[in-house]
Amino acid sequence: MTLISSVLLHFAALLLGALGAMTAGWSGALCFALEGIMLSGGLAGAMTSHLPWALSLLTAGAAGTVCALMLGLAVCRGANPLFGGVAMNGFTAALSMIIARLAGGISYSRKTYQLLIGGENVTVFLPAALLLLLAVWLLIFHTRWGLRLRLCGRNGEAAWKAGVRLGGMRILAWAVCGFLGGIGGLAAMISLGGGWRMEWGVGGMGYAALAALLLGHWRPFRVMLSAALFALAAAGAEAAAAAGLAVPEGVFRLLPFLLALIVLALVGKKDGAPEETAKAERLE
């Protein structure tokens, strides 16, 4: 895989995950379980990679949706999204290891998802991510449903008084989050190589996607640019590690997450999060 292909694959994974978390966040709670959702989707998609790529993507999206709805239902019933997200991440990590051991390991091939665009060998995840970016932008910011969703994220009580069914809106938003995150998880897993390493998960892509969301101030096209920045860092770190430099490989793999910490420290309270979501982040 060339450096450009690696950047584009990381970019698609991060963008899909961030768009999913953004949809859930506009409903009133940030999805702290994005890492686990991406892992569940990636594992399900990888196990069906021998099927046509469309079925594999749908399987990944369905697995992510199931995990997101489990957490979304708990959050709608008053559970704290942070604590629930940590629990979901741990649950999916343990479950994935059990499944992988029972299956005797998880292997897959990038060839199932490859496309040739402009002479560059890319994957189906790139056009899928760009199309879903436009779809999410139109859905949230240019439809009546999106207006109601944003009202839920800004002031849940006002939305309820306006006749918006908070529970239904939030559950649907979590379902969208899971579907996008699941497909993004498959893209993340494909970017890691031809076999899944249980100790690596999806390489922290879920956490990097959340950082890209915050850096992008909850706006789809800004999030796209943030995802591109993190993708460059991740792909550059992998290329440096593969070059055999006299530096431990782990140092290079830490660079994207160091960038994420710096971003979160600089953004702070200016991340542009919806008011209801910001309250949940502060555990209020």
MARNUMI-729365 format. One line per field, with one value per residue (C-alpha): residue number from 0; x, y, z. Coordinates in Angstrom, 1 decimal, padded with zeros to 4 digits. Layout:
% MARNUMI-729365
n: (NUM:...)
u: (X:...)
v: (Y:...)
w: (Z:...)
***
This chain:
% MARNUMI-729365
n: (0:1:2:3:4:5:6:7:8:9:10:11:12:13:14:15:16:17:18:19:20:21:22:23:24:25:26:27:28:29:30:31:32:33:34:35:36:37:38:39:40:41:42:43:44:45:46:47:48:49:50:51:52:53:54:55:56:57:58:59:60:61:62:63:64:65:66:67:68:69:70:71:72:73:74:75:76:77:78:79:80:81:82:83:84:85:86:87:88:89:90:91:92:93:94:95:96:97:98:99:100:101:102:103:104:105:106:107:108:109:110:111:112:113:114:115:116:117:118:119:120:121:122:123:124:125:126:127:128:129:130:131:132:133:134:135:136:137:138:139:140:141:142:143:144:145:146:147:148:149:150:151:152:153:154:155:156:157:158:159:160:161:162:163:164:165:166:167:168:169:170:171:172:173:174:175:176:177:178:179:180:181:182:183:184:185:186:187:188:189:190:191:192:193:194:195:196:197:198:199:200:201:202:203:204:205:206:207:208:209:210:211:212:213:214:215:216:217:218:219:220:221:222:223:224:225:226:227:228:229:230:231:232:233:234:235:236:237:238:239:240:241:242:243:244:245:246:247:248:249:250:251:252:253:254:255:256:257:258:259:260:261:262:263:264:265:266:267:268:269:270:271:272:273:274:275:276:277:278:279:280:281:282:283)
u: (000.0:001.4:001.5:-001.4:-003.6:-002.8:-003.7:-007.0:-007.9:-007.2:-009.1:-012.2:-012.1:-011.7:-014.3:-017.0:-016.4:-016.5:-019.7:-021.3:-020.3:-021.4:-024.9:-025.3:-023.8:-026.3:-029.0:-027.6:-024.8:-021.3:-020.6:-017.7:-018.1:-017.0:-013.9:-015.9:-018.5:-015.8:-014.2:-017.5:-018.2:-014.7:-014.7:-018.1:-017.1:-013.7:-015.4:-017.6:-014.9:-015.2:-018.7:-019.3:-018.0:-021.5:-022.7:-019.5:-020.1:-023.8:-022.7:-020.2:-022.8:-025.4:-022.9:-022.0:-025.7:-026.5:-023.7:-024.7:-028.4:-027.5:-025.7:-028.2:-031.1:-029.2:-028.4:-032.0:-033.0:-030.6:-027.3:-024.2:-022.8:-019.1:-019.4:-021.6:-019.1:-016.2:-018.2:-019.1:-015.5:-014.4:-017.3:-016.6:-012.9:-013.4:-016.1:-014.0:-011.1:-013.4:-014.8:-011.4:-010.1:-013.1:-012.7:-009.0:-008.0:-009.4:-007.9:-009.1:-007.9:-007.9:-008.6:-012.3:-012.6:-010.2:-011.0:-008.9:-009.5:-007.3:-004.6:-004.4:-005.4:-008.0:-010.8:-014.6:-014.4:-013.3:-016.3:-018.6:-017.2:-017.6:-021.1:-022.1:-020.5:-022.8:-025.8:-025.1:-024.6:-027.9:-029.7:-028.6:-028.4:-030.9:-033.9:-036.8:-035.6:-032.1:-033.6:-035.4:-032.2:-030.2:-032.9:-032.6:-028.8:-029.2:-032.1:-033.9:-036.6:-037.4:-037.5:-039.9:-042.2:-042.2:-043.6:-040.4:-040.2:-036.9:-036.5:-037.3:-035.0:-032.1:-032.4:-032.5:-029.4:-027.6:-028.5:-027.0:-023.9:-023.5:-024.0:-021.4:-019.0:-019.3:-018.3:-015.5:-014.3:-014.0:-012.0:-009.8:-009.2:-008.4:-005.8:-004.0:-003.1:-004.3:-004.9:-006.4:-004.3:-006.4:-004.2:-004.4:-008.1:-008.8:-005.7:-007.4:-009.2:-012.3:-010.5:-008.8:-012.2:-013.6:-010.6:-011.2:-014.9:-013.9:-011.3:-013.8:-016.3:-019.1:-019.4:-019.2:-016.7:-014.5:-014.5:-013.5:-010.4:-009.6:-009.9:-007.5:-004.9:-005.1:-005.0:-001.7:-000.3:-001.4:-000.2:003.1:003.8:003.2:005.5:008.2:007.9:008.1:011.2:013.2:014.5:016.5:013.6:011.1:008.0:005.8:007.1:005.8:002.4:002.1:002.3:-001.3:-002.5:-000.1:-001.6:-005.0:-004.1:-002.6:-005.7:-008.0:-005.9:-006.0:-009.7:-010.9:-014.3:-014.3:-015.1:-018.6:-020.4:-024.2:-025.3:-026.9:-023.8:-021.5:-023.4:-023.0:-019.3:-019.1:-021.0:-023.8)
v: (000.0:003.4:006.4:008.1:005.0:004.6:008.3:007.9:004.7:006.3:009.4:007.4:005.5:008.7:010.7:007.9:007.5:011.3:011.8:009.0:010.6:014.0:012.7:011.2:014.3:016.6:014.5:015.4:013.0:012.4:008.8:007.8:004.2:005.0:002.9:-000.1:000.5:000.7:-002.5:-004.4:-003.2:-003.9:-007.4:-008.3:-006.8:-008.6:-011.9:-011.4:-010.0:-013.1:-011.8:-008.9:-005.6:-004.2:-007.0:-006.7:-003.0:-003.6:-006.3:-003.9:-001.2:-003.5:-004.7:-001.1:-000.2:-003.0:-001.8:001.9:001.1:-000.8:002.2:004.7:003.0:003.2:006.8:007.7:006.0:008.3:006.4:008.6:008.5:008.6:005.7:003.8:004.4:003.1:-000.1:-000.6:-000.2:-002.8:-005.2:-005.1:-005.5:-008.7:-010.0:-009.5:-011.5:-014.4:-014.4:-014.3:-017.1:-019.3:-018.6:-019.4:-015.9:-013.2:-012.7:-010.7:-009.2:-005.6:-006.8:-007.2:-003.4:-002.0:000.5:002.2:005.9:008.3:005.7:005.3:002.1:003.1:001.4:001.7:003.4:006.7:007.3:005.9:008.3:011.3:010.4:009.9:013.2:015.0:012.9:013.7:017.4:017.6:015.5:017.5:021.0:021.2:019.1:019.5:016.3:017.8:021.0:018.9:016.9:020.1:021.4:018.2:018.8:022.4:022.3:019.0:020.6:023.2:020.4:018.4:021.4:021.9:018.4:016.7:013.0:013.1:009.4:008.5:011.2:010.2:006.5:007.1:009.4:006.6:004.1:006.4:006.8:003.0:002.4:004.9:003.9:000.3:000.9:003.2:000.4:-001.9:000.7:001.1:-002.6:-002.9:-000.1:-002.2:-005.1:-008.5:-010.0:-008.7:-008.4:-008.7:-006.5:-003.7:-003.4:-000.7:001.1:003.8:005.2:005.8:008.1:009.9:010.3:012.0:014.3:015.2:015.9:018.3:020.0:020.4:022.2:019.7:020.9:018.2:019.9:021.1:017.6:016.4:018.6:017.5:013.9:014.5:016.0:013.0:010.6:012.3:011.8:008.1:007.2:009.1:007.3:004.0:004.9:006.0:002.8:000.7:002.6:000.8:003.9:003.5:004.5:002.0:001.5:002.3:005.9:006.5:004.9:007.2:010.4:010.5:010.2:012.8:015.0:014.2:015.1:018.4:019.2:018.4:020.6:023.5:023.2:022.9:024.4:026.0:022.8:024.1:021.1:021.4:022.6:019.3:017.3:019.7:019.1:015.4:015.8:017.6:014.8:017.2)
w: (000.0:-001.0:001.4:-000.4:-000.2:003.5:004.1:002.2:004.1:007.5:006.4:005.5:008.8:010.9:008.9:009.2:012.9:013.5:011.5:013.5:016.8:015.6:014.8:018.3:019.8:018.2:019.9:023.3:024.3:023.0:022.0:024.2:023.1:019.5:019.8:020.8:018.2:015.5:016.8:016.7:013.2:012.0:013.4:011.9:008.5:008.5:009.2:006.2:003.9:001.6:000.6:-001.9:-000.4:-000.1:002.1:004.2:004.7:005.7:008.1:009.7:009.9:011.5:014.2:015.0:015.1:017.6:020.0:019.6:020.3:023.5:024.8:023.4:025.2:028.4:027.9:027.1:030.4:032.3:032.2:032.1:028.5:029.8:032.2:029.7:026.9:029.0:029.9:026.2:025.1:027.6:026.7:023.0:023.5:025.6:023.3:020.2:021.7:022.6:019.1:017.5:019.6:018.9:015.2:015.3:014.3:012.0:008.5:005.6:002.3:001.1:-002.4:-001.6:-001.1:-003.7:-006.4:-009.0:-009.1:-011.0:-011.3:-007.5:-005.8:-003.2:-001.4:-001.5:001.9:000.4:-001.9:000.8:003.3:001.0:000.0:003.7:004.5:002.1:003.4:007.0:006.2:004.4:007.0:010.1:008.7:005.9:006.9:009.4:011.1:011.5:012.9:015.6:016.2:016.8:019.1:021.2:021.5:022.4:024.8:025.4:027.5:024.8:022.2:024.4:024.9:021.1:020.7:019.6:020.7:022.5:022.9:019.3:018.0:020.1:019.5:015.7:016.1:018.0:015.3:012.6:014.8:015.1:011.4:010.4:013.1:012.2:008.6:009.8:012.1:009.1:007.2:010.3:010.6:006.9:007.3:009.9:007.6:006.5:010.0:013.1:016.2:019.4:021.5:018.9:018.4:015.8:016.7:018.7:015.7:017.7:020.1:017.2:015.5:018.6:018.7:015.0:015.8:018.6:016.4:013.7:016.0:015.2:011.6:008.8:006.5:009.3:010.7:007.3:007.4:010.9:009.9:007.0:009.5:011.8:008.8:007.7:011.2:011.4:007.9:008.3:011.6:009.9:007.0:009.4:011.4:008.2:007.1:009.7:011.5:014.6:016.8:018.5:016.4:019.3:019.3:015.9:016.7:019.6:017.4:016.3:019.9:021.1:018.4:019.7:023.3:022.1:020.1:023.1:025.4:023.0:022.1:025.7:026.2:022.7:020.9:019.8:021.3:021.7:025.1:026.2:025.1:026.8:030.1:029.6:029.1:032.4:034.1:035.1)
***
